[in-house]
Structures are given as structure tokens and as C-alpha cells.
Amino acid sequence: MASYDVIFIGGGPGGYVGAIRAAQLGLRVACAEGRETLGGTCLNVGCIPSKALLHASHMLHEAQENFGKMGLSGAAPKVDWPKMLAYKDEVIGQNTKGIEFLFKKNRVDWLKGWASIPEAGKVKVGDAIHEAKSIVIATGSEASALPGVEIDETTVVTSTGALALPKVPKSMVVIGAGVIGLEMGSVYRRLGAEVTVIEYLDHITPGMDGEVQKTFQRLLARQGLRFVLGAAVEGVEVAKGRAKVRYTLRKDGTGQTAEADCVLVATGRRPFHDGLGLEALGVQLTQRGQIAVDRNYATNVKGIYAIGDVIEGPMLAHKAMDEGHAVAEILAGQAGQVNYGVIPSVIYTHPEVAAVGATEEALKAEGRAYRAGKVSFMANGRAKSVFAGDGFVKILADAATDRILGAHLIGPAAGDLIHEICVGMEFGAAAEDIARTCHAHPTFSEAVREAALACGDGAIHA
């Protein structure tokens, strides 16, 4: 029987980061993971493979739409789908092998197999039982089920199946206009599929800034995605390799159908902690099925902790990573913490969408006085030179103190540009602090400075 200071259950972003950080702090650490590779959903069937396909399909779009404008002539490339999938798999392999190397480098033991907790202080993996002073549950999430829709991962798929379709479908229905649905929908639209997105709400990307929602939908529609909003999906029928989606329009109650070669169910995810034995242990759950924890990520059972998608908060890989850092430091006797007010969110379509902090809608609901500084990427020389002038940067600052309250971007490299604002917010910066910081020219980041200037006397190039 092996004995450890801490065992992390789950080798995804929260678990592997937490395990490595705990080992760096001198603890004896193991990580239990049942997949054949480390990295969890994110690296194997989520964040990383989807970004590979997003990149490949964007390169195809650039060749088809923009190469000729730059004097690059010749036939546009054709899609070799098996080779594109092989590229995606190679990217996955490079990343998962990298984590395995980091485990060896930091002396983290990988307990290969699915884990359960027979009692506090013990973790069972296969037939072996290991002792641990602390156990951290980091088992992530799985795709949510939708009543009346049976997933077969062939015709009706989750994001997992959408990353490994045998061929590019001629038509696809995406149920859900959130991050996963829009990212994968845009991939297949670029590759030639007719894509229809059906969403229950009257807008896309729930929780995002309203102005971003409208602009984003308009730009995706221009790319060929069709949207059916305010529609409740009742069921999906599959026959002879085709699917028929039945839905009801909420505004008038009329029943409608949409047929496609493939249906992607992208209606969100739920915490995954099946098989751990939490009920028998008496671990408290929330009404939404999340593991209840205190500010130190401790459950109500002594010695058992939880982080990532299984607890409250946004289901984001980087949120789980931060919590992995924090819980490792807490278990090592330090003061680990996560600033949940400065966790960015990103949609990796083209253009990208990124946000951090409060939206205008939230500030208005609070009755808080604020200033909004907004600048279009059409005012950015670098963006215009690479056919990326669509979108804008918007910074929200407190009307009295000028402290940055939030930011919302849609445009080129938005997922990278947002971090300048995140760092500023972490240190309590005012919009003027960013406005007075020299930004290299020509760069996309100048749009951030211009938006900060627009919170004051006004932008220069807009």
C-alpha cells in the first residue's frame, strides 16, 4: 500500500497542474487517471483538438477568401479530412506526452486506472488501495443530456464525436449557441457544411455582453451560419443516417423541423463524479450536483477537497488550473487563492471573442455609474492590413474612480489581448493606466489602448 501526502483524482487541467505544483512544494504526490493519456477532456477531446481544427479550417478560409487579394494566386487547397484529423491527433499526442514528461520530472506518480474513495484517507485504483493525507477530486465534467435526444456519437454527437466524424457532413444542426456549439459549427461551416444553430434563448452566447452578442451573431451569419433563436428542441429522430430535429418556436408555439446529416448537441456540461463513492462517504452536493466546498476547497468530509468543473463556477480549464495551484499551496501550508472576478472567457472562432469582469447589463442592473470606452478594429492599422477589421474593444471603468470593471472584445487575437486588461484588473488599474502605457505600433494591442483612451478624453484614431 503506497502512502502519499495528496492524491489528485483526475489528470485534467486542474488535477495535473495541482499535482505538479504540490510536488514542487515538497509534497509526495500521486494523480489517478483512467484514460490512457493525461490531460483530461481538455487535451484529449476538448480545448486542444478543437483549436487544431479551428486553425486548419481558418487557414482554408484565408486561402479561399484572402490569398487572391494579397497577390497569392493558384488553386485553393482541397480538404483532406483524414489528414486533418491526423494533424489534430498529433497535436493531442504532443501535449499529453508533455504532461507525462512533467509528471516524471516532478516525481508525480501516475496511478493508472479509474479511482474511487472507499473511505476518507484512501483511494482505490484497480485492485490497489493507496493512502493519502489529503484527496483532491478533479474529475471534471461531461456533456449534459437533453430530454428526447439520444446520443450515438455517429449521427447525433457531443463535442467528442464532433471531433472525429468519419467525413465532413453536408449539413449539420447545432443545438445550443454557446461556446462549444459556435466553435464546432464554425469549423464545419468553413469546411463546406450547411450549419443551422438552434438556441432556446433569444440570443447567442448566454452571459456575454449584449453588444458583443449582436455583433458576433451578425458576423457568424455573414460566414454562412443560420440561426434559429427562441426555439425549444423536443427531440431528434434518426433514420438511414439522417437526423430530423423537432423544435417549437417559443414566440408562437408552432412546431418546426430541421433535417441534417449530423446533429451536434452542445447544451452545456454537468459535473462528473460518478463512481467515486461520494454518497456513501456523505460528501455534500449542491442542488445542481456540484461538490460543495469552502473557500479552501475542502468538502464537509475531513481530508477530501474538490476543484474544477465539479465545483461551482465557470467550467473553464484555466479556472481549474488556478484552483489546482491554489489547493496545492493550501495543502502545503501556504495561502493559495483565486480571484474569481478576473477570470477571462474566450471563444476561439474567427473573429475571437473574449471577456473579463462585469458586463454593461450587470452594471446597469446594479445601478452602478460607469464609463464605456469603445474602439472599432477598423481604426487599427494592423487589423486592416490582415483583413481583420471586424469587431471592437470595449472597456468599462468606474465613473468616479476610473478603475476597470470589465472588458469585452470581439476581433483578431481577442483571446490574447484580454490578458493585458486582466493584469490591470488584478492590480486595481484605472483605464488611464492602460491609456498612458506605450503600446508598440502597429499591433492589435493598440486597440486596447485606444479603448482605454476612450474612457477618458477620447481615442486618437477613432
C-alpha positions in Angstrom: 0.0 0.0 0.0 1.5 3.3 -1.2 1.2 6.4 1.0 1.1 10.0 -0.2 0.6 13.5 1.2 -2.0 14.1 -1.5 -3.7 12.2 -4.3 -5.4 14.1 -7.1 -8.2 12.2 -8.8 -8.3 13.2 -12.4 -5.5 14.1 -14.7 -7.1 17.1 -16.4 -6.1 20.8 -16.2 -7.0 21.1 -12.5 -5.6 17.7 -11.4 -2.3 17.7 -13.3 -1.5 21.3 -12.5 -2.4 20.8 -8.9 -0.3 17.6 -8.7 2.8 19.3 -10.3 2.5 22.3 -8.1 2.1 20.2 -4.9 5.2 18.2 -5.9 7.2 21.4 -6.4 6.2 22.4 -2.9 7.8 19.3 -1.5 4.7 17.0 -1.0 4.6 13.4 -2.0 2.0 13.3 -4.8 0.1 10.9 -7.0 -2.5 11.5 -9.7 -5.1 8.9 -10.6 -6.3 8.9 -14.2 -8.3 6.3 -16.0 -7.7 7.5 -19.6 -4.8 6.1 -21.5 -3.4 9.6 -21.7 -3.2 12.5 -19.3 -4.8 15.9 -19.9 -8.4 15.1 -19.3 -11.3 16.3 -21.6 -9.5 19.5 -22.5 -6.4 18.0 -24.1 -7.9 14.8 -25.4 -11.4 15.7 -26.7 -11.9 19.4 -25.9 -9.9 22.6 -25.9 -6.8 21.4 -27.8 -8.2 19.3 -30.6 -10.9 21.8 -31.3 -8.3 24.6 -31.6 -6.4 22.5 -34.1 -9.5 22.1 -36.3 -10.3 25.8 -35.9 -6.8 26.7 -37.0 -6.9 24.4 -40.0 -10.3 25.5 -41.2 -9.3 29.2 -40.8 -6.3 28.6 -43.0 -8.6 27.2 -45.6 -10.9 30.2 -45.3 -7.9 32.6 -45.7 -6.8 30.7 -48.8 -10.3 30.8 -50.3 -11.1 34.4 -49.4 -8.0 36.5 -48.9 -5.0 35.0 -50.7 -6.0 36.4 -54.1 -6.3 39.9 -52.5 -2.7 39.7 -51.5 -1.4 38.6 -54.9 -1.2 34.9 -54.0 -2.5 33.1 -57.0 -3.2 29.4 -57.6 -5.9 26.9 -56.8 -7.3 27.0 -53.2 -6.3 23.8 -51.2 -8.7 20.9 -51.0 -9.8 19.4 -47.7 -8.1 16.0 -46.9 -10.2 15.2 -43.9 -8.3 12.1 -42.8 -5.1 14.0 -42.9 -6.6 16.9 -41.0 -7.8 14.5 -38.3 -4.3 13.0 -38.2 -2.9 16.5 -37.6 -5.3 17.1 -34.8 -4.3 13.7 -33.2 -0.6 14.6 -33.5 -1.3 17.9 -31.6 -3.1 15.9 -28.9 -0.2 13.4 -28.6 2.4 16.1 -28.3 0.5 17.8 -25.4 -0.4 14.6 -23.5 3.1 13.3 -23.7 4.3 16.6 -22.5 2.3 16.2 -19.3 3.6 12.7 -18.8 7.1 14.1 -19.0 6.3 16.8 -16.5 5.0 14.1 -14.1 8.3 12.3 -14.3 10.3 15.4 -14.0 8.5 16.5 -10.8 8.2 13.0 -9.4 4.4 12.8 -9.5 3.2 9.1 -9.6 0.6 8.4 -12.2 -1.9 5.8 -10.8 -3.3 4.4 -14.0 -7.0 3.4 -13.7 -10.4 4.7 -12.5 -10.4 5.8 -8.9 -12.9 5.5 -6.1 -12.7 6.6 -2.4 -13.7 3.7 -0.2 -13.2 5.9 2.9 -11.5 9.2 3.9 -7.8 8.9 3.5 -7.9 6.1 1.0 -8.1 5.9 -2.8 -8.7 2.7 -4.7 -7.4 2.4 -8.2 -8.0 -1.0 -9.8 -7.3 -3.6 -7.0 -4.8 -1.4 -5.2 -5.6 0.9 -2.3 -3.4 3.9 -1.6 -3.3 6.1 1.5 -3.3 9.9 1.4 -3.4 12.6 4.0 -5.5 14.6 1.5 -7.6 13.7 -1.5 -8.4 16.2 -4.2 -11.3 15.4 -6.6 -10.7 17.0 -10.0 -12.8 14.7 -12.2 -14.2 17.4 -14.5 -17.4 17.4 -16.4 -19.3 15.6 -19.2 -21.8 16.7 -21.8 -25.3 17.3 -20.5 -28.1 15.1 -21.7 -31.1 16.7 -23.5 -34.5 15.1 -23.0 -35.7 13.4 -26.1 -32.3 13.3 -27.7 -30.3 10.1 -27.8 -26.5 10.4 -28.4 -24.9 7.8 -30.6 -21.7 9.8 -31.3 -22.2 8.9 -35.0 -25.2 10.9 -36.3 -26.2 12.6 -33.0 -22.9 13.7 -31.4 -21.5 15.6 -28.5 -18.3 17.7 -28.9 -16.3 14.4 -28.5 -18.0 12.8 -31.6 -17.8 16.1 -33.5 -14.0 16.0 -33.3 -13.8 12.6 -35.0 -16.6 12.4 -37.6 -15.8 10.0 -40.4 -16.3 12.7 -43.0 -17.4 16.3 -43.3 -21.2 16.3 -43.3 -23.1 18.1 -46.0 -25.4 19.6 -43.3 -25.2 19.9 -39.5 -27.7 21.1 -36.9 -26.1 22.5 -33.7 -28.3 22.5 -30.6 -27.1 25.3 -28.4 -25.4 28.6 -29.3 -22.8 28.6 -26.6 -19.0 28.3 -26.9 -18.8 24.7 -28.0 -21.6 24.9 -30.5 -20.4 28.0 -32.2 -16.7 26.9 -32.3 -17.5 23.5 -33.8 -20.3 24.9 -36.0 -17.8 27.5 -37.5 -15.3 24.7 -38.2 -17.7 22.6 -40.2 -19.2 25.7 -42.0 -15.7 26.6 -43.2 -15.2 23.1 -44.4 -18.3 23.3 -46.5 -21.2 22.1 -44.3 -24.5 23.9 -44.2 -24.9 24.7 -40.5 -28.0 25.7 -38.6 -27.8 26.7 -34.9 -30.9 26.2 -32.8 -30.9 28.1 -29.5 -33.6 28.1 -26.7 -32.8 31.7 -25.7 -33.4 34.8 -27.9 -29.7 35.5 -28.2 -26.4 33.6 -28.7 -23.6 33.2 -26.1 -25.6 33.5 -22.9 -24.0 35.7 -20.3 -21.9 37.7 -22.8 -22.1 41.4 -23.3 -25.2 42.3 -25.3 -23.4 44.3 -27.9 -20.9 41.5 -28.4 -23.8 39.0 -28.8 -25.4 41.1 -31.6 -22.1 41.8 -33.4 -21.0 38.2 -33.1 -24.2 36.8 -34.5 -24.1 39.2 -37.4 -20.5 38.2 -38.3 -21.2 34.5 -38.0 -24.3 34.8 -40.1 -22.2 36.6 -42.7 -19.9 33.5 -42.7 -23.0 31.3 -43.5 -24.2 30.1 -40.2 -28.0 30.1 -39.9 -29.6 30.9 -36.5 -33.0 29.8 -35.1 -33.4 31.5 -31.8 -36.1 31.2 -29.2 -36.6 27.5 -30.1 -37.2 24.6 -27.7 -35.9 21.3 -29.1 -38.4 18.5 -28.5 -36.5 15.5 -29.9 -34.3 14.1 -32.6 -35.2 11.2 -34.8 -32.5 9.2 -36.8 -33.3 7.1 -39.9 -30.9 5.9 -42.6 -28.0 8.1 -41.4 -30.1 11.3 -41.4 -31.4 13.2 -38.4 -34.6 15.2 -38.0 -34.7 17.7 -35.2 -38.1 18.7 -33.9 -38.4 22.0 -32.2 -41.1 24.5 -31.1 -40.8 28.3 -31.6 -41.4 29.9 -28.2 -42.9 33.1 -29.6 -45.9 31.4 -31.2 -45.8 27.7 -30.2 -45.5 26.5 -33.8 -43.7 23.2 -34.4 -40.8 23.0 -36.8 -38.3 20.5 -38.1 -34.8 20.7 -39.4 -33.0 17.8 -41.2 -29.3 17.2 -41.3 -26.6 14.6 -41.8 -25.3 15.3 -38.3 -26.6 16.9 -35.1 -24.2 18.3 -32.5 -25.7 18.6 -29.0 -23.9 21.5 -27.3 -26.3 22.4 -24.5 -23.7 22.6 -21.7 -21.9 20.2 -19.4 -22.5 18.8 -15.9 -20.1 17.8 -13.1 -18.8 14.3 -13.4 -18.1 12.5 -10.2 -19.8 9.1 -10.8 -18.2 6.1 -9.3 -16.2 7.9 -6.7 -18.5 6.8 -3.8 -19.3 10.3 -2.6 -22.8 9.4 -1.4 -21.5 6.6 0.8 -18.9 9.0 2.2 -21.5 11.6 2.9 -19.9 14.3 0.7 -22.3 17.2 0.4 -23.5 18.2 -3.1 -25.3 21.4 -4.3 -28.7 21.4 -5.9 -27.0 21.4 -9.3 -25.0 18.3 -8.5 -21.7 20.1 -7.8 -19.5 19.2 -4.9 -19.9 21.8 -2.1 -16.6 23.2 -0.9 -15.5 26.1 1.4 -13.0 28.8 0.5 -10.1 26.4 0.9 -11.8 23.9 -1.5 -12.5 21.5 1.4 -15.6 19.4 1.4 -17.6 18.6 4.5 -15.6 15.3 4.9 -12.2 15.9 6.5 -9.3 15.4 4.1 -11.3 15.5 0.9 -11.1 18.5 -1.4 -12.5 19.3 -4.8 -11.6 21.7 -7.7 -12.5 22.5 -11.3 -15.7 21.6 -13.1 -17.1 19.5 -10.2 -17.5 22.6 -8.0 -19.3 25.9 -8.5 -18.0 28.5 -11.0 -17.4 28.7 -14.8 -16.4 25.4 -16.4 -13.1 26.6 -17.8 -9.8 24.8 -18.0 -7.9 27.9 -16.8 -10.2 28.3 -13.8 -9.5 24.6 -12.9 -5.7 25.3 -13.3 -5.8 28.2 -11.0 -7.7 26.2 -8.4 -5.2 23.4 -8.8 -2.4 25.9 -7.9 -4.4 27.3 -5.0 -5.3 24.0 -3.4 -1.7 22.7 -3.7 -0.4 25.8 -1.9 -3.1 25.5 0.8 -2.2 21.8 1.4 1.5 22.9 1.6 0.6 25.4 4.3 0.6 28.5 2.1 -2.2 31.0 1.3 -3.5 29.8 -2.1 -6.3 31.8 -3.6 -8.1 32.5 -6.8 -9.5 35.9 -7.9 -12.8 34.9 -9.4 -13.5 38.4 -10.6 -10.6 38.3 -13.0 -11.2 35.0 -14.9 -11.3 35.6 -18.7 -13.5 33.7 -21.1 -12.7 33.2 -24.7 -14.5 31.9 -27.8 -11.9 30.8 -30.5 -13.9 31.4 -33.6 -12.8 34.0 -36.2 -13.1 36.7 -35.1 -12.3 35.6 -31.5 -14.4 36.8 -28.6 -13.1 37.5 -25.1 -14.4 39.0 -21.9 -13.5 39.6 -18.3 -15.3 41.2 -15.4 -18.7 42.9 -15.5 -21.0 43.4 -18.5 -22.8 46.7 -19.1 -26.1 44.8 -18.4 -24.8 43.7 -15.0 -23.6 47.2 -14.1 -26.9 48.8 -15.1 -28.8 46.2 -13.0 -26.6 47.2 -10.0 -27.3 50.9 -10.7 -23.5 51.5 -10.8 -22.2 54.5 -12.6 -19.6 53.7 -15.3 -18.0 54.9 -18.5 -17.6 52.8 -21.6 -14.7 53.3 -23.9 -15.2 51.5 -27.3 -13.0 51.4 -30.4 -13.5 49.5 -33.6 -10.8 47.4 -35.1 -11.4 49.2 -38.3 -9.4 52.0 -36.7 -6.4 49.7 -36.2 -3.9 49.7 -39.0 -2.6 46.2 -38.2 -6.1 44.7 -38.2 -7.0 46.3 -41.5 -3.8 45.0 -43.1 -4.7 41.4 -42.4 -8.4 41.6 -43.3 -9.4 41.5 -39.6 -11.1 44.9 -39.1 -14.4 43.4 -37.8 -15.2 43.8 -34.2 -14.2 46.2 -31.3 -12.7 46.6 -27.9 -14.9 47.9 -25.1 -13.5 48.8 -21.6 -15.9 49.6 -18.7 -14.5 51.8 -16.0 -16.0 53.2 -12.8 -17.3 56.7 -13.3 -15.8 58.1 -10.1 -12.5 56.2 -9.7 -11.8 55.1 -13.3 -11.0 51.6 -12.0 -11.5 49.0 -14.7 -14.6 46.9 -14.1 -14.7 44.8 -17.2 -13.8 44.5 -20.8 -15.3 42.9 -23.9 -13.5 42.2 -27.1 -14.5 40.8 -30.5 -11.8 40.8 -33.1 -8.3 39.5 -34.0 -6.4 37.8 -31.2 -9.0 38.9 -28.6 -8.1 35.8 -26.5 -4.6 37.1 -26.1 -5.4 40.8 -25.9 -7.7 40.3 -22.9 -4.8 39.4 -20.6 -3.4 43.0 -20.6 -6.7 44.0 -19.1 -6.8 41.0 -16.7 -3.4 42.0 -15.3 -4.6 45.6 -14.9 -7.7 44.5 -13.1 -5.7 42.2 -10.8 -3.6 45.2 -9.7 -6.6 47.6 -9.5 -5.6 49.6 -12.5 -7.6 52.5 -13.9 -8.3 52.8 -17.6 -5.9 55.8 -17.6 -3.1 53.4 -16.5 -3.5 51.5 -19.8 -4.1 54.6 -21.8 -0.7 56.1 -20.6 1.2 52.9 -21.3 3.1 52.9 -24.6 2.0 50.2 -27.0 4.0 49.0 -30.0 2.9 50.1 -33.4 1.5 48.5 -35.5 -0.1 45.9 -33.2 -3.7 44.7 -32.4 -3.0 45.7 -28.8 -3.2 49.4 -29.8 -7.0 48.9 -29.9 -6.9 48.2 -26.2 -5.1 51.4 -25.5 -7.5 53.3 -27.7 -10.5 51.9 -25.8 -8.8 53.0 -22.6 -8.3 56.4 -24.0 -12.0 56.5 -25.0 -12.9 56.0 -21.3 -11.3 59.5 -20.8 -11.0 62.4 -23.2 -11.3 60.3 -26.3 -9.4 57.9 -28.6 -6.9 59.3 -31.1 -7.6 57.0 -34.0 -11.4 56.8 -33.8 
